[in-house]
Amino acid sequence: MSQIRTPVRQKAKEISKTLRQENPDYNYLREIFRHLRKELNVDVVRQPKKLPYVPTEEEIRKYYDIVWKSRNMSHVILIKTLLYTGIRVSELVNVKISDIDFDLCQIRIIRGVGKKDRVVLFPNAFKEILAMYSNTAKEKGSTYLFESLQKKPYTDRGIRKILATYAALAGMEHPISQRKLRHFLLTWLKKQGIEDALIQPYSGHESMQSLGRYSKLSTKDAQAEYNNVIGKFPI
């Protein structure tokens, strides 16, 4: 027969009477309960991390088809940039036209995740339309790649709203966010046999193992690997 326990709220009140005189803060309480777990031999039960949902190629095609049919070239290029580079919305809104090297098909991300600069690649086949869009924007006085009519860079919220709008129009079962587009690219590159060292700049996360190998490779090597597979990309 299991032991009847004191209700949690009641027990908390009893314990608080003892602790109140200590004028505890969060860190103090955390340490107390850490030691209590040891004294009572209580194991910490950790919940397994839920894997992120990754869209299928069919879903990406369905989604992009709706974007293309809108004939809103700013949105077409915005979503293609997210798909090809895997950059975060917070990074995209800060991309300036001057950060793009159209000859090398590279975008420099200034102070991205971890407040560090990095370079991401885009397909050679994308550079012409991106260059034409950028030149038109520059002629209109734009500094950032994506700006509003008020000549202000897009906001995180604005881009997320754009992505959600097309997902709704496409009747997607799962919402399409920048994070899902990013997960799709990283997963897709991995499936194409691209090694972690070359995928690392797209993820933006530091991995000592990946960085060790990446440091021995030139950006030119990375571009060649990327170009070898990107022609199979579903859009």
TANOR-V44528 format. One record per residue. RES is the residue in one letter. PHI is phi in whole degrees, -180 to 180 (999 if undefined). PSI is psi in whole degrees, 0 to 359 (999 if undefined). D_CENTER is the distance of its C-alpha to the mean C-alpha in Angstrom with 2 decimals. Layout:
# TANOR-V44528
res->RES phi->PHI psi->PSI d_center->D_CENTER
res->RES phi->PHI psi->PSI d_center->D_CENTER
This chain:
# TANOR-V44528
res->M phi->999 psi->129 d_center->50.68
res->S phi->-73 psi->147 d_center->47.49
res->Q phi->-72 psi->138 d_center->47.97
res->I phi->-80 psi->124 d_center->47.55
res->R phi->-95 psi->153 d_center->44.99
res->T phi->-68 psi->136 d_center->45.15
res->P phi->-52 psi->142 d_center->42.63
res->V phi->-56 psi->314 d_center->39.47
res->R phi->-63 psi->320 d_center->40.00
res->Q phi->-66 psi->318 d_center->43.61
res->K phi->-65 psi->323 d_center->42.79
res->A phi->-62 psi->320 d_center->40.21
res->K phi->-64 psi->321 d_center->42.99
res->E phi->-65 psi->315 d_center->45.35
res->I phi->-68 psi->323 d_center->42.98
res->S phi->-63 psi->330 d_center->42.10
res->K phi->-63 psi->324 d_center->45.82
res->T phi->-74 psi->322 d_center->45.82
res->L phi->-85 psi->338 d_center->42.64
res->R phi->-58 psi->322 d_center->43.25
res->Q phi->-66 psi->344 d_center->45.75
res->E phi->-84 psi->351 d_center->43.09
res->N phi->49 psi->57 d_center->41.06
res->P phi->-74 psi->150 d_center->37.86
res->D phi->-109 psi->184 d_center->34.33
res->Y phi->-60 psi->313 d_center->31.11
res->N phi->-63 psi->323 d_center->31.13
res->Y phi->-64 psi->313 d_center->34.82
res->L phi->-64 psi->320 d_center->34.41
res->R phi->-61 psi->318 d_center->31.54
res->E phi->-69 psi->321 d_center->33.80
res->I phi->-60 psi->312 d_center->36.76
res->F phi->-73 psi->335 d_center->35.06
res->R phi->-65 psi->318 d_center->33.70
res->H phi->-72 psi->326 d_center->37.33
res->L phi->-62 psi->320 d_center->38.57
res->R phi->-61 psi->321 d_center->36.44
res->K phi->-67 psi->316 d_center->38.08
res->E phi->-62 psi->323 d_center->41.53
res->L phi->-94 psi->0 d_center->41.19
res->N phi->58 psi->49 d_center->39.53
res->V phi->-102 psi->123 d_center->36.60
res->D phi->-81 psi->146 d_center->33.63
res->V phi->-82 psi->125 d_center->30.06
res->V phi->-95 psi->115 d_center->28.59
res->R phi->-101 psi->130 d_center->24.86
res->Q phi->-77 psi->136 d_center->23.01
res->P phi->-64 psi->141 d_center->21.11
res->K phi->-70 psi->134 d_center->17.34
res->K phi->-80 psi->127 d_center->16.38
res->L phi->-69 psi->141 d_center->14.37
res->P phi->-67 psi->146 d_center->11.46
res->Y phi->-74 psi->131 d_center->12.93
res->V phi->-114 psi->122 d_center->12.30
res->P phi->-60 psi->153 d_center->14.06
res->T phi->-84 psi->166 d_center->17.15
res->E phi->-61 psi->322 d_center->18.19
res->E phi->-62 psi->319 d_center->20.73
res->E phi->-66 psi->321 d_center->18.35
res->I phi->-64 psi->318 d_center->16.28
res->R phi->-64 psi->317 d_center->19.69
res->K phi->-62 psi->317 d_center->20.93
res->Y phi->-66 psi->310 d_center->18.09
res->Y phi->-66 psi->328 d_center->18.35
res->D phi->-59 psi->320 d_center->22.12
res->I phi->-68 psi->320 d_center->22.12
res->V phi->-61 psi->314 d_center->20.02
res->W phi->-63 psi->319 d_center->22.53
res->K phi->-67 psi->343 d_center->25.48
res->S phi->-69 psi->336 d_center->24.64
res->R phi->58 psi->21 d_center->25.68
res->N phi->-92 psi->97 d_center->23.54
res->M phi->-65 psi->330 d_center->22.65
res->S phi->-62 psi->317 d_center->20.38
res->H phi->-71 psi->322 d_center->18.18
res->V phi->-59 psi->311 d_center->18.69
res->I phi->-70 psi->323 d_center->17.60
res->L phi->-60 psi->311 d_center->14.59
res->I phi->-72 psi->325 d_center->13.26
res->K phi->-64 psi->320 d_center->14.49
res->T phi->-62 psi->317 d_center->12.74
res->L phi->-63 psi->316 d_center->9.27
res->L phi->-68 psi->319 d_center->10.64
res->Y phi->-77 psi->330 d_center->12.42
res->T phi->-108 psi->336 d_center->10.17
res->G phi->72 psi->14 d_center->6.58
res->I phi->-73 psi->157 d_center->6.02
res->R phi->-79 psi->159 d_center->4.34
res->V phi->-60 psi->319 d_center->7.27
res->S phi->-63 psi->334 d_center->8.84
res->E phi->-86 psi->320 d_center->9.21
res->L phi->-60 psi->318 d_center->10.41
res->V phi->-66 psi->343 d_center->13.02
res->N phi->-102 psi->2 d_center->14.46
res->V phi->-73 psi->123 d_center->15.02
res->K phi->-97 psi->155 d_center->18.81
res->I phi->-57 psi->325 d_center->20.93
res->S phi->-69 psi->348 d_center->22.46
res->D phi->-83 psi->355 d_center->19.25
res->I phi->-101 psi->129 d_center->19.60
res->D phi->-105 psi->103 d_center->22.03
res->F phi->-74 psi->332 d_center->23.24
res->D phi->-71 psi->319 d_center->25.70
res->L phi->-92 psi->354 d_center->23.34
res->C phi->58 psi->54 d_center->20.45
res->Q phi->-135 psi->149 d_center->18.05
res->I phi->-123 psi->127 d_center->15.88
res->R phi->-89 psi->124 d_center->16.04
res->I phi->-94 psi->114 d_center->13.20
res->I phi->-90 psi->125 d_center->15.38
res->R phi->49 psi->59 d_center->14.64
res->G phi->-81 psi->215 d_center->10.89
res->V phi->-57 psi->137 d_center->9.47
res->G phi->74 psi->12 d_center->12.85
res->K phi->60 psi->30 d_center->14.66
res->K phi->-119 psi->150 d_center->15.09
res->D phi->-83 psi->150 d_center->15.47
res->R phi->-156 psi->170 d_center->14.38
res->V phi->-118 psi->134 d_center->15.03
res->V phi->-118 psi->156 d_center->13.14
res->L phi->-106 psi->159 d_center->15.45
res->F phi->-138 psi->159 d_center->16.25
res->P phi->-66 psi->147 d_center->19.21
res->N phi->-58 psi->324 d_center->22.70
res->A phi->-68 psi->344 d_center->23.45
res->F phi->-94 psi->346 d_center->20.90
res->K phi->-68 psi->327 d_center->22.34
res->E phi->-68 psi->311 d_center->25.41
res->I phi->-68 psi->326 d_center->23.96
res->L phi->-68 psi->321 d_center->21.30
res->A phi->-67 psi->317 d_center->24.24
res->M phi->-63 psi->318 d_center->26.45
res->Y phi->-63 psi->316 d_center->23.97
res->S phi->-65 psi->319 d_center->23.40
res->N phi->-63 psi->318 d_center->27.19
res->T phi->-63 psi->317 d_center->27.94
res->A phi->-64 psi->319 d_center->25.55
res->K phi->-65 psi->321 d_center->27.13
res->E phi->-64 psi->334 d_center->30.58
res->K phi->-88 psi->3 d_center->29.78
res->G phi->93 psi->13 d_center->29.01
res->S phi->-77 psi->146 d_center->25.20
res->T phi->-106 psi->317 d_center->23.48
res->Y phi->-89 psi->155 d_center->19.82
res->L phi->-62 psi->320 d_center->18.51
res->F phi->-123 psi->114 d_center->17.97
res->E phi->-129 psi->154 d_center->20.64
res->S phi->-81 psi->176 d_center->22.53
res->L phi->-63 psi->338 d_center->26.28
res->Q phi->-87 psi->11 d_center->26.92
res->K phi->62 psi->36 d_center->25.37
res->K phi->-117 psi->143 d_center->22.59
res->P phi->-61 psi->147 d_center->18.92
res->Y phi->-55 psi->154 d_center->16.89
res->T phi->-99 psi->161 d_center->15.47
res->D phi->-55 psi->314 d_center->12.16
res->R phi->-63 psi->321 d_center->14.45
res->G phi->-63 psi->318 d_center->16.02
res->I phi->-69 psi->320 d_center->13.09
res->R phi->-63 psi->324 d_center->12.09
res->K phi->-67 psi->320 d_center->15.82
res->I phi->-60 psi->313 d_center->16.07
res->L phi->-62 psi->317 d_center->13.61
res->A phi->-67 psi->324 d_center->15.53
res->T phi->-62 psi->314 d_center->18.81
res->Y phi->-69 psi->327 d_center->18.50
res->A phi->-64 psi->320 d_center->17.45
res->A phi->-67 psi->317 d_center->20.60
res->L phi->-64 psi->327 d_center->22.69
res->A phi->-82 psi->353 d_center->21.77
res->G phi->65 psi->39 d_center->22.77
res->M phi->-69 psi->136 d_center->19.74
res->E phi->-67 psi->321 d_center->20.48
res->H phi->-110 psi->136 d_center->16.90
res->P phi->-62 psi->146 d_center->14.90
res->I phi->-104 psi->117 d_center->12.28
res->S phi->-117 psi->169 d_center->9.15
res->Q phi->-59 psi->322 d_center->6.24
res->R phi->-62 psi->321 d_center->4.43
res->K phi->-71 psi->322 d_center->7.71
res->L phi->-63 psi->320 d_center->7.95
res->R phi->-66 psi->314 d_center->5.31
res->H phi->-62 psi->324 d_center->7.31
res->F phi->-63 psi->312 d_center->10.28
res->L phi->-60 psi->311 d_center->10.21
res->L phi->-63 psi->319 d_center->9.95
res->T phi->-67 psi->319 d_center->12.52
res->W phi->-64 psi->315 d_center->14.57
res->L phi->-60 psi->319 d_center->14.95
res->K phi->-63 psi->319 d_center->16.05
res->K phi->-66 psi->335 d_center->18.51
res->Q phi->-81 psi->359 d_center->19.94
res->G phi->91 psi->11 d_center->20.99
res->I phi->-72 psi->130 d_center->18.79
res->E phi->-73 psi->157 d_center->19.14
res->D phi->-56 psi->326 d_center->16.55
res->A phi->-62 psi->329 d_center->17.71
res->L phi->-89 psi->336 d_center->16.64
res->I phi->-78 psi->333 d_center->13.23
res->Q phi->-51 psi->314 d_center->12.55
res->P phi->-61 psi->332 d_center->12.03
res->Y phi->-73 psi->323 d_center->9.17
res->S phi->-74 psi->326 d_center->7.40
res->G phi->81 psi->352 d_center->8.76
res->H phi->-90 psi->140 d_center->10.27
res->E phi->-82 psi->130 d_center->14.01
res->S phi->-130 psi->119 d_center->16.17
res->M phi->-58 psi->321 d_center->19.81
res->Q phi->-65 psi->314 d_center->20.81
res->S phi->-68 psi->317 d_center->18.31
res->L phi->-65 psi->327 d_center->18.95
res->G phi->-62 psi->318 d_center->22.62
res->R phi->-76 psi->322 d_center->22.68
res->Y phi->-63 psi->326 d_center->20.40
res->S phi->-65 psi->338 d_center->22.79
res->K phi->-89 psi->353 d_center->25.56
res->L phi->-107 psi->146 d_center->23.99
res->S phi->-89 psi->160 d_center->24.07
res->T phi->-61 psi->331 d_center->21.44
res->K phi->-63 psi->320 d_center->24.11
res->D phi->-63 psi->317 d_center->23.93
res->A phi->-63 psi->319 d_center->20.19
res->Q phi->-62 psi->319 d_center->20.81
res->A phi->-64 psi->315 d_center->23.63
res->E phi->-61 psi->315 d_center->21.73
res->Y phi->-62 psi->313 d_center->18.94
res->N phi->-65 psi->332 d_center->21.73
res->N phi->-65 psi->331 d_center->23.60
res->V phi->-112 psi->336 d_center->21.17
res->I phi->-65 psi->339 d_center->19.23
res->G phi->-63 psi->342 d_center->22.45
res->K phi->-90 psi->358 d_center->21.91
res->F phi->-61 psi->143 d_center->18.58
res->P phi->-70 psi->357 d_center->19.31
res->I phi->-123 psi->999 d_center->19.22
